[in-house]
Amino acid sequence: MPKKTIEIEAENSIELDAKERILKNCATIPMEDLERVGQLVTNPNALAGLKKHWIMLRTMFR
């Protein structure tokens, strides 16, 4: 299985650990879902919508 190492920047070690954990979780989801996540993180309007409606979205999936 091919592997890739990436560099992650963070303000401190706590943030770095959190980013690493999140990215590792992303790496385990099916590619189709990962493509959707990728579209969200590269679209400023999608990110703004997530931020604006985050509480509602979070409660939908609990």
mmCIF file of the N, C-alpha and C atoms, coordinates in Angstrom:
data_MODEL
# 
_entry.id   MODEL 
# 
loop_
_atom_site.group_PDB 
_atom_site.id 
_atom_site.type_symbol 
_atom_site.label_atom_id 
_atom_site.label_alt_id 
_atom_site.label_comp_id 
_atom_site.label_asym_id 
_atom_site.label_entity_id 
_atom_site.label_seq_id 
_atom_site.pdbx_PDB_ins_code 
_atom_site.Cartn_x 
_atom_site.Cartn_y 
_atom_site.Cartn_z 
_atom_site.occupancy 
_atom_site.B_iso_or_equiv 
_atom_site.pdbx_formal_charge 
_atom_site.auth_seq_id 
_atom_site.auth_comp_id 
_atom_site.auth_asym_id 
_atom_site.auth_atom_id 
_atom_site.pdbx_PDB_model_num 
ATOM 1   N N  . MET A 1 1  ? 0.841   -1.175 0.000  1.00 0.00 ? 1  MET A N  1 
ATOM 2   C CA . MET A 1 1  ? 0.000   0.000  0.000  1.00 0.00 ? 1  MET A CA 1 
ATOM 3   C C  . MET A 1 1  ? 0.887   1.240  0.000  1.00 0.00 ? 1  MET A C  1 
ATOM 4   N N  . PRO A 1 2  ? 0.685   2.153  -0.938 1.00 0.00 ? 2  PRO A N  1 
ATOM 5   C CA . PRO A 1 2  ? 1.487   3.382  -0.970 1.00 0.00 ? 2  PRO A CA 1 
ATOM 6   C C  . PRO A 1 2  ? 1.196   4.269  0.247  1.00 0.00 ? 2  PRO A C  1 
ATOM 7   N N  . LYS A 1 3  ? 2.207   4.964  0.712  1.00 0.00 ? 3  LYS A N  1 
ATOM 8   C CA . LYS A 1 3  ? 2.063   5.898  1.827  1.00 0.00 ? 3  LYS A CA 1 
ATOM 9   C C  . LYS A 1 3  ? 2.733   7.209  1.471  1.00 0.00 ? 3  LYS A C  1 
ATOM 10  N N  . LYS A 1 4  ? 2.254   8.277  2.076  1.00 0.00 ? 4  LYS A N  1 
ATOM 11  C CA . LYS A 1 4  ? 2.832   9.597  1.860  1.00 0.00 ? 4  LYS A CA 1 
ATOM 12  C C  . LYS A 1 4  ? 2.961   10.289 3.207  1.00 0.00 ? 4  LYS A C  1 
ATOM 13  N N  . THR A 1 5  ? 4.037   10.999 3.392  1.00 0.00 ? 5  THR A N  1 
ATOM 14  C CA . THR A 1 5  ? 4.252   11.788 4.594  1.00 0.00 ? 5  THR A CA 1 
ATOM 15  C C  . THR A 1 5  ? 4.033   13.249 4.235  1.00 0.00 ? 5  THR A C  1 
ATOM 16  N N  . ILE A 1 6  ? 3.296   13.952 5.091  1.00 0.00 ? 6  ILE A N  1 
ATOM 17  C CA . ILE A 1 6  ? 3.039   15.368 4.843  1.00 0.00 ? 6  ILE A CA 1 
ATOM 18  C C  . ILE A 1 6  ? 3.506   16.178 6.053  1.00 0.00 ? 6  ILE A C  1 
ATOM 19  N N  . GLU A 1 7  ? 3.743   17.455 5.828  1.00 0.00 ? 7  GLU A N  1 
ATOM 20  C CA . GLU A 1 7  ? 4.103   18.355 6.913  1.00 0.00 ? 7  GLU A CA 1 
ATOM 21  C C  . GLU A 1 7  ? 2.874   19.141 7.320  1.00 0.00 ? 7  GLU A C  1 
ATOM 22  N N  . ILE A 1 8  ? 2.688   19.281 8.625  1.00 0.00 ? 8  ILE A N  1 
ATOM 23  C CA . ILE A 1 8  ? 1.552   20.004 9.170  1.00 0.00 ? 8  ILE A CA 1 
ATOM 24  C C  . ILE A 1 8  ? 2.082   21.135 10.036 1.00 0.00 ? 8  ILE A C  1 
ATOM 25  N N  . GLU A 1 9  ? 1.590   22.331 9.820  1.00 0.00 ? 9  GLU A N  1 
ATOM 26  C CA . GLU A 1 9  ? 1.981   23.464 10.656 1.00 0.00 ? 9  GLU A CA 1 
ATOM 27  C C  . GLU A 1 9  ? 0.903   23.714 11.705 1.00 0.00 ? 9  GLU A C  1 
ATOM 28  N N  . ALA A 1 10 ? 1.344   24.097 12.892 1.00 0.00 ? 10 ALA A N  1 
ATOM 29  C CA . ALA A 1 10 ? 0.414   24.390 13.973 1.00 0.00 ? 10 ALA A CA 1 
ATOM 30  C C  . ALA A 1 10 ? 1.048   25.418 14.907 1.00 0.00 ? 10 ALA A C  1 
ATOM 31  N N  . GLU A 1 11 ? 0.200   26.066 15.677 1.00 0.00 ? 11 GLU A N  1 
ATOM 32  C CA . GLU A 1 11 ? 0.667   27.082 16.619 1.00 0.00 ? 11 GLU A CA 1 
ATOM 33  C C  . GLU A 1 11 ? 1.367   26.465 17.827 1.00 0.00 ? 11 GLU A C  1 
ATOM 34  N N  . ASN A 1 12 ? 0.941   25.239 18.198 1.00 0.00 ? 12 ASN A N  1 
ATOM 35  C CA . ASN A 1 12 ? 1.530   24.584 19.368 1.00 0.00 ? 12 ASN A CA 1 
ATOM 36  C C  . ASN A 1 12 ? 1.341   23.078 19.251 1.00 0.00 ? 12 ASN A C  1 
ATOM 37  N N  . SER A 1 13 ? 1.870   22.342 20.220 1.00 0.00 ? 13 SER A N  1 
ATOM 38  C CA . SER A 1 13 ? 1.830   20.878 20.140 1.00 0.00 ? 13 SER A CA 1 
ATOM 39  C C  . SER A 1 13 ? 0.415   20.326 20.306 1.00 0.00 ? 13 SER A C  1 
ATOM 40  N N  . ILE A 1 14 ? -0.417  20.994 21.070 1.00 0.00 ? 14 ILE A N  1 
ATOM 41  C CA . ILE A 1 14 ? -1.804  20.540 21.236 1.00 0.00 ? 14 ILE A CA 1 
ATOM 42  C C  . ILE A 1 14 ? -2.549  20.638 19.914 1.00 0.00 ? 14 ILE A C  1 
ATOM 43  N N  . GLU A 1 15 ? -2.396  21.768 19.233 1.00 0.00 ? 15 GLU A N  1 
ATOM 44  C CA . GLU A 1 15 ? -3.034  21.951 17.924 1.00 0.00 ? 15 GLU A CA 1 
ATOM 45  C C  . GLU A 1 15 ? -2.479  20.952 16.912 1.00 0.00 ? 15 GLU A C  1 
ATOM 46  N N  . LEU A 1 16 ? -1.179  20.715 16.961 1.00 0.00 ? 16 LEU A N  1 
ATOM 47  C CA . LEU A 1 16 ? -0.555  19.764 16.046 1.00 0.00 ? 16 LEU A CA 1 
ATOM 48  C C  . LEU A 1 16 ? -1.113  18.355 16.247 1.00 0.00 ? 16 LEU A C  1 
ATOM 49  N N  . ASP A 1 17 ? -1.254  17.941 17.502 1.00 0.00 ? 17 ASP A N  1 
ATOM 50  C CA . ASP A 1 17 ? -1.824  16.624 17.788 1.00 0.00 ? 17 ASP A CA 1 
ATOM 51  C C  . ASP A 1 17 ? -3.266  16.521 17.301 1.00 0.00 ? 17 ASP A C  1 
ATOM 52  N N  . ALA A 1 18 ? -4.040  17.593 17.486 1.00 0.00 ? 18 ALA A N  1 
ATOM 53  C CA . ALA A 1 18 ? -5.436  17.588 17.035 1.00 0.00 ? 18 ALA A CA 1 
ATOM 54  C C  . ALA A 1 18 ? -5.513  17.486 15.518 1.00 0.00 ? 18 ALA A C  1 
ATOM 55  N N  . LYS A 1 19 ? -4.667  18.242 14.821 1.00 0.00 ? 19 LYS A N  1 
ATOM 56  C CA . LYS A 1 19 ? -4.658  18.177 13.352 1.00 0.00 ? 19 LYS A CA 1 
ATOM 57  C C  . LYS A 1 19 ? -4.255  16.796 12.874 1.00 0.00 ? 19 LYS A C  1 
ATOM 58  N N  . GLU A 1 20 ? -3.254  16.214 13.523 1.00 0.00 ? 20 GLU A N  1 
ATOM 59  C CA . GLU A 1 20 ? -2.811  14.875 13.140 1.00 0.00 ? 20 GLU A CA 1 
ATOM 60  C C  . GLU A 1 20 ? -3.938  13.858 13.314 1.00 0.00 ? 20 GLU A C  1 
ATOM 61  N N  . ARG A 1 21 ? -4.643  13.915 14.449 1.00 0.00 ? 21 ARG A N  1 
ATOM 62  C CA . ARG A 1 21 ? -5.742  12.992 14.720 1.00 0.00 ? 21 ARG A CA 1 
ATOM 63  C C  . ARG A 1 21 ? -6.846  13.143 13.670 1.00 0.00 ? 21 ARG A C  1 
ATOM 64  N N  . ILE A 1 22 ? -7.201  14.378 13.355 1.00 0.00 ? 22 ILE A N  1 
ATOM 65  C CA . ILE A 1 22 ? -8.256  14.633 12.367 1.00 0.00 ? 22 ILE A CA 1 
ATOM 66  C C  . ILE A 1 22 ? -7.849  14.124 10.988 1.00 0.00 ? 22 ILE A C  1 
ATOM 67  N N  . LEU A 1 23 ? -6.622  14.394 10.590 1.00 0.00 ? 23 LEU A N  1 
ATOM 68  C CA . LEU A 1 23 ? -6.157  13.950 9.276  1.00 0.00 ? 23 LEU A CA 1 
ATOM 69  C C  . LEU A 1 23 ? -6.070  12.430 9.188  1.00 0.00 ? 23 LEU A C  1 
ATOM 70  N N  . LYS A 1 24 ? -5.666  11.787 10.277 1.00 0.00 ? 24 LYS A N  1 
ATOM 71  C CA . LYS A 1 24 ? -5.632  10.327 10.280 1.00 0.00 ? 24 LYS A CA 1 
ATOM 72  C C  . LYS A 1 24 ? -7.039  9.757  10.148 1.00 0.00 ? 24 LYS A C  1 
ATOM 73  N N  . ASN A 1 25 ? -8.015  10.383 10.808 1.00 0.00 ? 25 ASN A N  1 
ATOM 74  C CA . ASN A 1 25 ? -9.402  9.945  10.670 1.00 0.00 ? 25 ASN A CA 1 
ATOM 75  C C  . ASN A 1 25 ? -9.882  10.132 9.238  1.00 0.00 ? 25 ASN A C  1 
ATOM 76  N N  . CYS A 1 26 ? -9.521  11.247 8.626  1.00 0.00 ? 26 CYS A N  1 
ATOM 77  C CA . CYS A 1 26 ? -9.900  11.494 7.229  1.00 0.00 ? 26 CYS A CA 1 
ATOM 78  C C  . CYS A 1 26 ? -9.323  10.431 6.303  1.00 0.00 ? 26 CYS A C  1 
ATOM 79  N N  . ALA A 1 27 ? -8.126  9.983  6.605  1.00 0.00 ? 27 ALA A N  1 
ATOM 80  C CA . ALA A 1 27 ? -7.460  9.001  5.750  1.00 0.00 ? 27 ALA A CA 1 
ATOM 81  C C  . ALA A 1 27 ? -8.152  7.646  5.768  1.00 0.00 ? 27 ALA A C  1 
ATOM 82  N N  . THR A 1 28 ? -8.996  7.405  6.755  1.00 0.00 ? 28 THR A N  1 
ATOM 83  C CA . THR A 1 28 ? -9.644  6.100  6.861  1.00 0.00 ? 28 THR A CA 1 
ATOM 84  C C  . THR A 1 28 ? -11.015 6.042  6.204  1.00 0.00 ? 28 THR A C  1 
ATOM 85  N N  . ILE A 1 29 ? -11.567 7.192  5.804  1.00 0.00 ? 29 ILE A N  1 
ATOM 86  C CA . ILE A 1 29 ? -12.913 7.166  5.209  1.00 0.00 ? 29 ILE A CA 1 
ATOM 87  C C  . ILE A 1 29 ? -12.823 6.812  3.723  1.00 0.00 ? 29 ILE A C  1 
ATOM 88  N N  . PRO A 1 30 ? -13.906 6.296  3.164  1.00 0.00 ? 30 PRO A N  1 
ATOM 89  C CA . PRO A 1 30 ? -13.897 5.943  1.739  1.00 0.00 ? 30 PRO A CA 1 
ATOM 90  C C  . PRO A 1 30 ? -13.576 7.160  0.861  1.00 0.00 ? 30 PRO A C  1 
ATOM 91  N N  . MET A 1 31 ? -12.936 6.916  -0.253 1.00 0.00 ? 31 MET A N  1 
ATOM 92  C CA . MET A 1 31 ? -12.496 7.981  -1.148 1.00 0.00 ? 31 MET A CA 1 
ATOM 93  C C  . MET A 1 31 ? -13.658 8.878  -1.579 1.00 0.00 ? 31 MET A C  1 
ATOM 94  N N  . GLU A 1 32 ? -14.814 8.309  -1.824 1.00 0.00 ? 32 GLU A N  1 
ATOM 95  C CA . GLU A 1 32 ? -15.981 9.101  -2.238 1.00 0.00 ? 32 GLU A CA 1 
ATOM 96  C C  . GLU A 1 32 ? -16.327 10.149 -1.179 1.00 0.00 ? 32 GLU A C  1 
ATOM 97  N N  . ASP A 1 33 ? -16.290 9.754  0.083  1.00 0.00 ? 33 ASP A N  1 
ATOM 98  C CA . ASP A 1 33 ? -16.567 10.694 1.171  1.00 0.00 ? 33 ASP A CA 1 
ATOM 99  C C  . ASP A 1 33 ? -15.433 11.698 1.327  1.00 0.00 ? 33 ASP A C  1 
ATOM 100 N N  . LEU A 1 34 ? -14.209 11.239 1.163  1.00 0.00 ? 34 LEU A N  1 
ATOM 101 C CA . LEU A 1 34 ? -13.058 12.130 1.280  1.00 0.00 ? 34 LEU A CA 1 
ATOM 102 C C  . LEU A 1 34 ? -13.091 13.206 0.192  1.00 0.00 ? 34 LEU A C  1 
ATOM 103 N N  . GLU A 1 35 ? -13.548 12.845 -0.994 1.00 0.00 ? 35 GLU A N  1 
ATOM 104 C CA . GLU A 1 35 ? -13.682 13.845 -2.066 1.00 0.00 ? 35 GLU A CA 1 
ATOM 105 C C  . GLU A 1 35 ? -14.687 14.920 -1.671 1.00 0.00 ? 35 GLU A C  1 
ATOM 106 N N  . ARG A 1 36 ? -15.771 14.530 -1.019 1.00 0.00 ? 36 ARG A N  1 
ATOM 107 C CA . ARG A 1 36 ? -16.763 15.512 -0.555 1.00 0.00 ? 36 ARG A CA 1 
ATOM 108 C C  . ARG A 1 36 ? -16.150 16.454 0.476  1.00 0.00 ? 36 ARG A C  1 
ATOM 109 N N  . VAL A 1 37 ? -15.408 15.888 1.418  1.00 0.00 ? 37 VAL A N  1 
ATOM 110 C CA . VAL A 1 37 ? -14.735 16.707 2.433  1.00 0.00 ? 37 VAL A CA 1 
ATOM 111 C C  . VAL A 1 37 ? -13.753 17.652 1.752  1.00 0.00 ? 37 VAL A C  1 
ATOM 112 N N  . GLY A 1 38 ? -13.020 17.145 0.771  1.00 0.00 ? 38 GLY A N  1 
ATOM 113 C CA . GLY A 1 38 ? -12.070 17.976 0.039  1.00 0.00 ? 38 GLY A CA 1 
ATOM 114 C C  . GLY A 1 38 ? -12.737 19.140 -0.662 1.00 0.00 ? 38 GLY A C  1 
ATOM 115 N N  . GLN A 1 39 ? -13.915 18.913 -1.217 1.00 0.00 ? 39 GLN A N  1 
ATOM 116 C CA . GLN A 1 39 ? -14.645 19.997 -1.877 1.00 0.00 ? 39 GLN A CA 1 
ATOM 117 C C  . GLN A 1 39 ? -15.079 21.047 -0.860 1.00 0.00 ? 39 GLN A C  1 
ATOM 118 N N  . LEU A 1 40 ? -15.468 20.603 0.335  1.00 0.00 ? 40 LEU A N  1 
ATOM 119 C CA . LEU A 1 40 ? -15.868 21.550 1.375  1.00 0.00 ? 40 LEU A CA 1 
ATOM 120 C C  . LEU A 1 40 ? -14.706 22.430 1.818  1.00 0.00 ? 40 LEU A C  1 
ATOM 121 N N  . VAL A 1 41 ? -13.549 21.826 2.049  1.00 0.00 ? 41 VAL A N  1 
ATOM 122 C CA . VAL A 1 41 ? -12.426 22.596 2.599  1.00 0.00 ? 41 VAL A CA 1 
ATOM 123 C C  . VAL A 1 41 ? -11.762 23.503 1.577  1.00 0.00 ? 41 VAL A C  1 
ATOM 124 N N  . THR A 1 42 ? -12.033 23.296 0.298  1.00 0.00 ? 42 THR A N  1 
ATOM 125 C CA . THR A 1 42 ? -11.429 24.165 -0.710 1.00 0.00 ? 42 THR A CA 1 
ATOM 126 C C  . THR A 1 42 ? -12.395 25.229 -1.223 1.00 0.00 ? 42 THR A C  1 
ATOM 127 N N  . ASN A 1 43 ? -13.620 25.249 -0.692 1.00 0.00 ? 43 ASN A N  1 
ATOM 128 C CA . ASN A 1 43 ? -14.625 26.204 -1.149 1.00 0.00 ? 43 ASN A CA 1 
ATOM 129 C C  . ASN A 1 43 ? -14.911 27.201 -0.025 1.00 0.00 ? 43 ASN A C  1 
ATOM 130 N N  . PRO A 1 44 ? -14.526 28.471 -0.208 1.00 0.00 ? 44 PRO A N  1 
ATOM 131 C CA . PRO A 1 44 ? -14.751 29.470 0.847  1.00 0.00 ? 44 PRO A CA 1 
ATOM 132 C C  . PRO A 1 44 ? -16.225 29.621 1.227  1.00 0.00 ? 44 PRO A C  1 
ATOM 133 N N  . ASN A 1 45 ? -17.132 29.504 0.263  1.00 0.00 ? 45 ASN A N  1 
ATOM 134 C CA . ASN A 1 45 ? -18.562 29.608 0.575  1.00 0.00 ? 45 ASN A CA 1 
ATOM 135 C C  . ASN A 1 45 ? -19.027 28.441 1.432  1.00 0.00 ? 45 ASN A C  1 
ATOM 136 N N  . ALA A 1 46 ? -18.522 27.251 1.145  1.00 0.00 ? 46 ALA A N  1 
ATOM 137 C CA . ALA A 1 46 ? -18.881 26.075 1.945  1.00 0.00 ? 46 ALA A CA 1 
ATOM 138 C C  . ALA A 1 46 ? -18.362 26.230 3.373  1.00 0.00 ? 46 ALA A C  1 
ATOM 139 N N  . LEU A 1 47 ? -17.131 26.709 3.512  1.00 0.00 ? 47 LEU A N  1 
ATOM 140 C CA . LEU A 1 47 ? -16.576 26.904 4.853  1.00 0.00 ? 47 LEU A CA 1 
ATOM 141 C C  . LEU A 1 47 ? -17.367 27.952 5.634  1.00 0.00 ? 47 LEU A C  1 
ATOM 142 N N  . ALA A 1 48 ? -17.765 29.012 4.961  1.00 0.00 ? 48 ALA A N  1 
ATOM 143 C CA . ALA A 1 48 ? -18.569 30.045 5.622  1.00 0.00 ? 48 ALA A CA 1 
ATOM 144 C C  . ALA A 1 48 ? -19.918 29.472 6.045  1.00 0.00 ? 48 ALA A C  1 
ATOM 145 N N  . GLY A 1 49 ? -20.514 28.644 5.188  1.00 0.00 ? 49 GLY A N  1 
ATOM 146 C CA . GLY A 1 49 ? -21.786 28.011 5.525  1.00 0.00 ? 49 GLY A CA 1 
ATOM 147 C C  . GLY A 1 49 ? -21.653 27.053 6.698  1.00 0.00 ? 49 GLY A C  1 
ATOM 148 N N  . LEU A 1 50 ? -20.565 26.298 6.731  1.00 0.00 ? 50 LEU A N  1 
ATOM 149 C CA . LEU A 1 50 ? -20.330 25.403 7.865  1.00 0.00 ? 50 LEU A CA 1 
ATOM 150 C C  . LEU A 1 50 ? -20.204 26.191 9.165  1.00 0.00 ? 50 LEU A C  1 
ATOM 151 N N  . LYS A 1 51 ? -19.456 27.278 9.093  1.00 0.00 ? 51 LYS A N  1 
ATOM 152 C CA . LYS A 1 51 ? -19.264 28.102 10.293 1.00 0.00 ? 51 LYS A CA 1 
ATOM 153 C C  . LYS A 1 51 ? -20.583 28.716 10.752 1.00 0.00 ? 51 LYS A C  1 
ATOM 154 N N  . LYS A 1 52 ? -21.352 29.227 9.811  1.00 0.00 ? 52 LYS A N  1 
ATOM 155 C CA . LYS A 1 52 ? -22.615 29.896 10.132 1.00 0.00 ? 52 LYS A CA 1 
ATOM 156 C C  . LYS A 1 52 ? -23.639 28.928 10.719 1.00 0.00 ? 52 LYS A C  1 
ATOM 157 N N  . HIS A 1 53 ? -23.679 27.710 10.188 1.00 0.00 ? 53 HIS A N  1 
ATOM 158 C CA . HIS A 1 53 ? -24.719 26.751 10.582 1.00 0.00 ? 53 HIS A CA 1 
ATOM 159 C C  . HIS A 1 53 ? -24.162 25.576 11.384 1.00 0.00 ? 53 HIS A C  1 
ATOM 160 N N  . TRP A 1 54 ? -22.990 25.740 11.993 1.00 0.00 ? 54 TRP A N  1 
ATOM 161 C CA . TRP A 1 54 ? -22.328 24.628 12.644 1.00 0.00 ? 54 TRP A CA 1 
ATOM 162 C C  . TRP A 1 54 ? -23.154 24.003 13.765 1.00 0.00 ? 54 TRP A C  1 
ATOM 163 N N  . ILE A 1 55 ? -23.780 24.804 14.599 1.00 0.00 ? 55 ILE A N  1 
ATOM 164 C CA . ILE A 1 55 ? -24.548 24.259 15.722 1.00 0.00 ? 55 ILE A CA 1 
ATOM 165 C C  . ILE A 1 55 ? -25.683 23.380 15.207 1.00 0.00 ? 55 ILE A C  1 
ATOM 166 N N  . MET A 1 56 ? -26.396 23.840 14.201 1.00 0.00 ? 56 MET A N  1 
ATOM 167 C CA . MET A 1 56 ? -27.482 23.057 13.633 1.00 0.00 ? 56 MET A CA 1 
ATOM 168 C C  . MET A 1 56 ? -26.947 21.757 13.019 1.00 0.00 ? 56 MET A C  1 
ATOM 169 N N  . LEU A 1 57 ? -25.857 21.846 12.262 1.00 0.00 ? 57 LEU A N  1 
ATOM 170 C CA . LEU A 1 57 ? -25.276 20.659 11.638 1.00 0.00 ? 57 LEU A CA 1 
ATOM 171 C C  . LEU A 1 57 ? -24.816 19.654 12.692 1.00 0.00 ? 57 LEU A C  1 
ATOM 172 N N  . ARG A 1 58 ? -24.189 20.135 13.719 1.00 0.00 ? 58 ARG A N  1 
ATOM 173 C CA . ARG A 1 58 ? -23.702 19.249 14.777 1.00 0.00 ? 58 ARG A CA 1 
ATOM 174 C C  . ARG A 1 58 ? -24.841 18.499 15.447 1.00 0.00 ? 58 ARG A C  1 
ATOM 175 N N  . THR A 1 59 ? -25.941 19.198 15.705 1.00 0.00 ? 59 THR A N  1 
ATOM 176 C CA . THR A 1 59 ? -27.069 18.541 16.361 1.00 0.00 ? 59 THR A CA 1 
ATOM 177 C C  . THR A 1 59 ? -27.757 17.535 15.439 1.00 0.00 ? 59 THR A C  1 
ATOM 178 N N  . MET A 1 60 ? -27.658 17.728 14.136 1.00 0.00 ? 60 MET A N  1 
ATOM 179 C CA . MET A 1 60 ? -28.264 16.798 13.189 1.00 0.00 ? 60 MET A CA 1 
ATOM 180 C C  . MET A 1 60 ? -27.589 15.427 13.224 1.00 0.00 ? 60 MET A C  1 
ATOM 181 N N  . PHE A 1 61 ? -26.319 15.373 13.556 1.00 0.00 ? 61 PHE A N  1 
ATOM 182 C CA . PHE A 1 61 ? -25.552 14.143 13.463 1.00 0.00 ? 61 PHE A CA 1 
ATOM 183 C C  . PHE A 1 61 ? -25.175 13.551 14.805 1.00 0.00 ? 61 PHE A C  1 
ATOM 184 N N  . ARG A 1 62 ? -25.825 13.963 15.852 1.00 0.00 ? 62 ARG A N  1 
ATOM 185 C CA . ARG A 1 62 ? -25.557 13.388 17.182 1.00 0.00 ? 62 ARG A CA 1 
ATOM 186 C C  . ARG A 1 62 ? -26.557 12.341 17.506 1.00 0.00 ? 62 ARG A C  1 
# 
